[in-house]
């Protein structure tokens, strides 16, 4: 989308984002940004992505996926997949989440994405404040998806690929509204759990209904 096709506020916001988003954390190395999507959901896998952007990459719309419309996210996914030096998406299943807990699986999914990259990065920047020992040096960045372009790109890929999965699962389990709530704890989703029970895609260690509380060991 060209700047002149955006509303005035959109043009101003896009310019501000370009001033705010940084190209890299550590200069002079091959750096990959990592992020996850679906950590707070009641159903479905947690997805993660890792992205290495080329030097000089710029896009006026690029931002944290939560700040973008669905249309913008899918537009940017096409750009990222076409222009990134390397990108990869990975996941952890609901069964793994129940076995290991969501924090461990969020990190594991990001590490799996890094392992799938066609180029081995020399440094990682991770959205959030937790990470586990890994052979590649890494820095965690709170709100990194709104700070660094590569993390923002990873957030978009993780979000859109997870949304695709939930929309596909919604066709098998239409009662839960996953094509709209993407597995998050919406009122309609919880009401469907109450009426119809759980599916193999629900995270059984999560608080699926207010009266059923299972604590996570994180």
C-alpha positions as CSV (number, residue, x, y, z in Angstrom):
1,X,0.0,0.0,0.0
2,X,1.5,3.3,-1.0
3,X,1.6,6.2,1.5
4,X,-0.9,8.3,-0.4
5,X,-3.5,5.5,-0.3
6,X,-3.4,5.6,3.5
7,X,-5.6,8.0,5.6
8,X,-3.8,10.9,7.0
9,X,-3.6,9.4,10.4
10,X,-2.3,6.1,8.9
11,X,0.5,8.0,7.0
12,X,1.5,9.8,10.2
13,X,1.5,6.6,12.2
14,X,3.5,4.7,9.6
15,X,6.2,7.4,9.6
16,X,6.3,7.3,13.4
17,X,6.6,3.5,13.3
18,X,9.6,3.7,10.9
19,X,11.3,6.1,13.3
20,X,10.5,3.8,16.3
21,X,11.3,0.3,14.8
22,X,15.0,-0.5,14.8
23,X,16.8,-2.4,12.1
24,X,18.9,-4.5,14.5
25,X,20.0,-5.0,18.1
26,X,23.6,-6.1,17.5
27,X,25.5,-4.6,14.6
28,X,27.7,-6.6,12.3
29,X,26.1,-10.0,12.8
30,X,23.4,-12.1,11.1
31,X,20.5,-11.5,13.4
32,X,17.1,-13.2,13.6
33,X,14.0,-11.9,15.4
34,X,11.7,-14.3,17.1
35,X,8.2,-14.1,18.4
36,X,5.3,-16.4,19.3
37,X,1.5,-16.3,18.9
38,X,-1.3,-18.0,20.8
39,X,0.2,-18.2,24.3
40,X,-3.0,-17.2,26.0
41,X,-5.4,-19.4,24.0
42,X,-7.5,-22.2,25.4
43,X,-7.2,-24.3,22.3
44,X,-4.8,-24.9,19.4
45,X,-1.0,-25.0,19.2
46,X,1.4,-22.1,20.0
47,X,3.1,-20.9,16.9
48,X,6.4,-19.1,16.6
49,X,8.5,-17.6,13.8
50,X,12.1,-16.5,13.2
51,X,13.0,-13.9,10.6
52,X,16.3,-12.6,9.2
53,X,15.7,-9.4,7.3
54,X,18.1,-8.0,4.7
55,X,20.2,-5.0,5.4
56,X,18.3,-1.8,4.5
57,X,14.9,-3.4,4.7
58,X,12.0,-1.0,5.2
59,X,8.2,-1.2,5.0
60,X,5.9,1.6,6.1
61,X,3.3,-0.8,7.5
62,X,5.6,-3.1,9.5
63,X,4.6,-3.1,13.2
64,X,3.7,-5.4,16.0
65,X,1.0,-7.8,14.6
66,X,-1.4,-6.8,17.4
67,X,-1.4,-3.2,16.1
68,X,-2.4,-4.2,12.5
69,X,-5.6,-5.2,10.8
70,X,-6.0,-8.8,9.5
71,X,-5.7,-7.5,6.0
72,X,-2.4,-5.6,6.8
73,X,-1.0,-8.7,8.5
74,X,-1.5,-10.9,5.4
75,X,-0.2,-8.1,3.1
76,X,2.9,-8.0,5.2
77,X,3.3,-11.7,5.3
78,X,3.6,-11.8,1.5
79,X,6.3,-9.1,1.7
80,X,8.2,-10.8,4.5
81,X,8.2,-14.2,2.8
82,X,9.4,-12.6,-0.5
83,X,12.0,-10.2,0.9
84,X,13.4,-11.8,4.0
85,X,16.9,-13.4,3.8
86,X,15.4,-16.3,5.7
87,X,12.2,-17.1,7.6
88,X,10.6,-20.1,9.3
89,X,7.5,-21.0,11.3
90,X,7.2,-23.8,13.9
91,X,4.8,-24.9,16.6
92,X,4.1,-26.8,19.8
93,X,1.0,-28.9,20.0
94,X,-1.7,-28.7,22.8
95,X,-0.4,-32.1,24.1
96,X,3.1,-30.7,24.4
97,X,1.7,-27.6,26.1
98,X,-0.1,-29.7,28.7
99,X,3.0,-31.8,29.3
100,X,5.6,-29.1,29.4
101,X,3.6,-25.8,30.1
102,X,3.0,-22.9,27.9
103,X,6.1,-20.9,28.8
104,X,8.4,-23.7,27.9
105,X,6.5,-24.5,24.7
106,X,6.5,-20.8,23.6
107,X,10.3,-20.8,23.9
108,X,10.6,-24.3,22.3
109,X,8.5,-23.3,19.3
110,X,10.8,-20.3,18.8
111,X,13.9,-22.5,19.0
112,X,12.3,-24.9,16.5
113,X,11.7,-22.0,14.1
114,X,15.4,-20.9,14.4
115,X,16.5,-24.5,13.7
116,X,14.4,-24.4,10.4
117,X,16.0,-21.3,9.1
118,X,17.9,-21.7,5.8
119,X,20.6,-19.3,7.1
120,X,22.1,-19.9,10.6
121,X,21.9,-16.6,12.6
122,X,24.7,-15.4,14.7
123,X,22.5,-13.6,17.2
124,X,18.8,-13.8,18.2
125,X,16.5,-11.2,19.6
126,X,13.5,-12.6,21.4
127,X,10.2,-10.8,22.2
128,X,9.6,-11.0,25.9
129,X,11.8,-11.5,29.0
130,X,12.4,-15.2,29.2
131,X,14.7,-17.5,27.2
132,X,16.4,-20.8,27.8
133,X,20.1,-21.7,27.1
134,X,20.7,-22.2,23.4
135,X,23.8,-22.5,21.2
136,X,23.2,-19.1,19.6
137,X,23.7,-15.9,21.7
138,X,20.4,-14.2,22.4
139,X,18.9,-11.1,24.0
140,X,15.3,-10.8,25.2
141,X,13.4,-7.6,24.6
142,X,10.2,-6.6,26.3
143,X,7.8,-5.3,23.7
144,X,10.4,-6.3,21.1
145,X,7.7,-6.7,18.4
146,X,7.1,-2.9,18.7
147,X,10.9,-2.2,18.8
148,X,12.7,-4.2,16.2
149,X,11.7,-4.9,12.6
150,X,12.7,-8.5,12.6
151,X,10.7,-9.3,15.7
152,X,7.7,-7.5,14.3
153,X,8.0,-9.6,11.1
154,X,8.2,-12.7,13.2
155,X,5.1,-11.7,15.1
156,X,3.2,-11.3,11.8
157,X,4.2,-14.7,10.5
158,X,3.5,-16.5,13.8
159,X,0.1,-14.8,14.0
160,X,-1.1,-15.4,10.5
161,X,0.1,-19.0,10.3
162,X,-1.6,-19.7,13.6
163,X,-4.8,-18.0,12.4
164,X,-4.8,-20.2,9.3
165,X,-4.5,-23.3,11.5
166,X,-7.4,-22.2,13.7
167,X,-9.6,-21.4,10.8
168,X,-9.0,-24.9,9.4
169,X,-9.8,-26.5,12.7
170,X,-13.0,-24.4,12.9
171,X,-14.3,-26.4,10.0
172,X,-14.0,-29.6,11.9
173,X,-15.3,-28.1,15.2
174,X,-17.7,-25.3,14.1
175,X,-19.4,-24.9,17.5
176,X,-16.4,-23.2,19.1
177,X,-16.1,-20.2,16.8
178,X,-12.4,-20.6,16.3
179,X,-12.5,-18.9,12.9
180,X,-13.3,-15.7,14.9
181,X,-11.8,-16.1,18.4
182,X,-8.8,-18.2,17.2
183,X,-9.0,-20.2,20.4
184,X,-8.8,-17.3,22.8
185,X,-11.0,-17.4,25.9
186,X,-14.0,-15.5,24.5
187,X,-17.4,-15.7,26.1
188,X,-18.7,-17.7,23.1
189,X,-15.8,-20.1,23.2
190,X,-16.2,-20.8,26.9
191,X,-20.0,-21.3,26.5
192,X,-19.3,-23.8,23.7
193,X,-16.9,-25.7,26.1
194,X,-19.7,-25.7,28.7
195,X,-22.3,-27.0,26.3
196,X,-20.3,-29.5,24.2
197,X,-17.2,-30.3,26.2
198,X,-13.6,-30.2,25.1
199,X,-11.9,-31.3,21.9
200,X,-8.5,-32.9,21.3
201,X,-7.2,-29.4,20.5
202,X,-8.0,-27.9,23.9
203,X,-5.3,-27.3,26.5
204,X,-6.5,-29.3,29.4
205,X,-4.1,-27.7,31.9
206,X,-5.7,-24.3,31.2
207,X,-8.6,-22.7,33.0
208,X,-11.2,-23.6,30.4
209,X,-14.1,-22.6,32.5
210,X,-14.2,-20.3,35.5
211,X,-15.1,-23.2,37.9
212,X,-12.2,-25.4,36.7
213,X,-8.8,-24.0,37.7
214,X,-5.6,-26.0,37.1
215,X,-2.4,-24.2,37.8
216,X,0.6,-24.2,35.5
217,X,4.0,-24.9,36.8
218,X,6.1,-22.2,35.2
